[in-house]
């Protein structure tokens, strides 16, 4: 009987999707948005299209990349450019 149960468990599809944020990741995104809004400043308009290198990533991958790249002051920077506004727009869209 345990062998049949194991085979059934292996055959079931995964119920978790990387395009649905887990509660802990959602919490980090919400916190990053709140911090970014406090620190919001103008950004440079001449930024590359994929300034954060998130093209092709799942929503969870994008969330983790952006949350982990937020500075301690609540801003996102790419080189000398303040990219906070763009990061917030991306996070809000998740």
Secondary structure as UniProt FT lines:
FT   HELIX           2..11
FT   TURN            18..19
FT   HELIX           23..39
FT   TURN            49..52
FT   TURN            55..56
FT   HELIX           59..69
FT   TURN            72..73
FT   STRAND          77..78
FT   TURN            79..80
FT   STRAND          81..82
FT   HELIX           84..93
//
